Amino acid sequence: MQPPKVLVTRKWPDNIEKILTKDFDCSFNHQDKPLTPSELKDALKTFDAILSTVTDSLTADILMTKPTQTKIIGNFGVGFNNIDIESAQQQNICVTNTPDVLTDCTADIAILLILMSARRGAEGDRLIRQKRWQGWSPTDMLGQKVTAKTLGIIGFGRIAQATAYKAHFGFNMKIIFYNTSPVPENLTQPVKAHCCGSIDDVLAAADFVSIHCPGSPQNHHLLGEQQLKRMRPNAHLINTARGTLIDTKALVKALQNNWFAGAGLDVFEHEPTIDPALLTLDNVTLLPHLGSATEETRRAMGLRVIDNIKAFFSGQTPRDLIC
């Protein structure tokens, strides 16, 4: 019996790619460039499994390709807004993701951005590198204190909970949050998190706002101009989830007009393209989607994908089944 044909759409850690070859007939993208829509359509006709990433936009147009040989899409990441789930279901294509394993590392990046935005870390680094620093001054580069401030969290899933834990126990931060569905008390009690009645309530009360929502169509531009105007003048906005959650044009306007103190972004609305206006602003910290970018986490993500497709091709239900 021939092993399933598997396409890995981007470069994975070498040891994970080696493990894949033991059980599957694998094709790898060693150039590590995002596949074109045409290449993705061809892949659906050719491979039993496609191991995709956030850079693969598997739209309805692509997924409705016929004839389709692909039986499972193993997404390398916890978010799956790059995949049109309804179309996958219509084509009887199973979809899985990789939750849990990237929780801590993404939460670490949220904390990093809180600190960098509050203490103007990126701005200070640029000042040194551009040889513009004139030496210490009592009023130079003043930022905001993080310890004992209020962290407002929008969405209270795994990564949000880990961020709250690190902020509360690491910096004695007060935690408030909003979630669309009820959150069990055992998840909020350790950090003494208070549930707010709306996103607006979080925005108005928090010194730091960290977004942890799915990048679903329903959440597109969850924070626009009207929402950003509700933030405190000394507040900071942090996004490690998906760039589409924030209206970039509204964010640029807010930062240009100092509606609040600053922002820290690890994700962008049209990444890897960045709105040029963001690059001109000192009150925003920009990171290149580093949330899960540790050796340990990327290996764990790869192993999770492998476990899912192994289960599928052996007739079992994958652990991380989306549809």
Secondary structure as GFF3:
##gff-version 3
##sequence-region A 1 323
A	DSSP	beta_strand	5	8	.	.	.	ID=ss1
A	DSSP	alpha_helix	14	23	.	.	.	ID=ss2
A	DSSP	beta_strand	25	28	.	.	.	ID=ss3
A	DSSP	alpha_helix	37	46	.	.	.	ID=ss4
A	DSSP	beta_strand	49	51	.	.	.	ID=ss5
A	DSSP	alpha_helix	60	63	.	.	.	ID=ss6
A	DSSP	beta_strand	72	74	.	.	.	ID=ss7
A	DSSP	alpha_helix	85	90	.	.	.	ID=ss8
A	DSSP	beta_strand	94	96	.	.	.	ID=ss9
A	DSSP	alpha_helix	103	118	.	.	.	ID=ss10
A	DSSP	alpha_helix	121	129	.	.	.	ID=ss11
A	DSSP	beta_strand	150	154	.	.	.	ID=ss12
A	DSSP	alpha_helix	158	171	.	.	.	ID=ss13
A	DSSP	beta_strand	174	178	.	.	.	ID=ss14
A	DSSP	alpha_helix	185	188	.	.	.	ID=ss15
A	DSSP	three_ten_helix	189	191	.	.	.	ID=ss16
A	DSSP	beta_strand	194	195	.	.	.	ID=ss17
A	DSSP	alpha_helix	199	205	.	.	.	ID=ss18
A	DSSP	beta_strand	208	211	.	.	.	ID=ss19
A	DSSP	three_ten_helix	217	219	.	.	.	ID=ss20
A	DSSP	alpha_helix	225	228	.	.	.	ID=ss21
A	DSSP	beta_strand	236	239	.	.	.	ID=ss22
A	DSSP	three_ten_helix	243	245	.	.	.	ID=ss23
A	DSSP	alpha_helix	248	256	.	.	.	ID=ss24
A	DSSP	beta_strand	262	265	.	.	.	ID=ss25
A	DSSP	alpha_helix	276	279	.	.	.	ID=ss26
A	DSSP	beta_strand	284	286	.	.	.	ID=ss27
A	DSSP	alpha_helix	295	313	.	.	.	ID=ss28
###
